[in-house]
Amino acid sequence: MHPRLQSAVGFEKTRGLRVLEIGCGCGSEAECFARAGAHYTGVDLTHAAVSITQRRFRLANLEGRFVQGDAENLPFPNGSFDFVYSHGVLHHTPDTPRTIREVHRVLSPGGRAVIMLYYRDSFNYYLNLAIVRRLRAHLLRSELGIKLSRAIFGETEQDLRRHAELIRENPGAYLEIQNLLNRNTDGPDNPLSQVFSKPSAQQMFRQFKKIKTEVMFWNPNWLPIIGKLLPHSIEERLASRWGWHLWIYAQKGHLEFTSPIEIPRPEYLGVEPDAAALVN
């Protein structure tokens, strides 16, 4: 696990807390919470992720609770948790603001949320996706281009060939920025990804009393050839300004007298949010 992730989450500070993780994945962070002494609950849209994490806990002799459910309609009563965590999940839901309202609802008064979303004002979004990946799409039209792309970008041949297939099917649609974002963030068949700026994140979390944001994560592959030659100190500086991960740290007020504020949805870049929520 990346040391910056450990510092961002603060697993060691969750001992004795009722922790909810939205999108448990393969269970690596779930195990960190459990080993830190948290009363862990994991929720995921997919049965596969829930089963994998349950098996991981059984093998490690750890205790936890696991629920298959939807982030836009969390299956828990109000005020059920002291700490809600989600790493790279809620930007895949059609209605991310609704998931944040759900996070607020299930938190106890004074409870904290730590959420990671993709950052719009990043090198990856404005340069890698909008320019570099567009240029790479032209390379993927030939066998030589596929081999060259594999050497430059470090992706698997299977993924690159799937990208090439999608380009052949509908080159115009593939090159739309929303589809470039979908296809080049979590695999070529990823159905939906969204990006958020700091102001849009602040807007979504406005029900919370305290809100803090932090940008991190730099991928050397975004700078072909020279990326892996950069000193660690330069990578850290790039990550803090142009990184891909926007972390939001929010605390619910200790006393809640008002009804939740209705928050408008973000722009969908031409994609209508008409599919079921994806928590994976």
Beta strands, then each sheet from edge to edge (+ up, - down):
strand 1: 18-22
strand 2: 39-44
strand 3: 65-68
strand 4: 81-87
strand 5: 107-118
strand 6: 210-216
strand 7: 245-251
sheet 1: 3+ 2+ 1+ 4+ 5+ 7- 6+
end
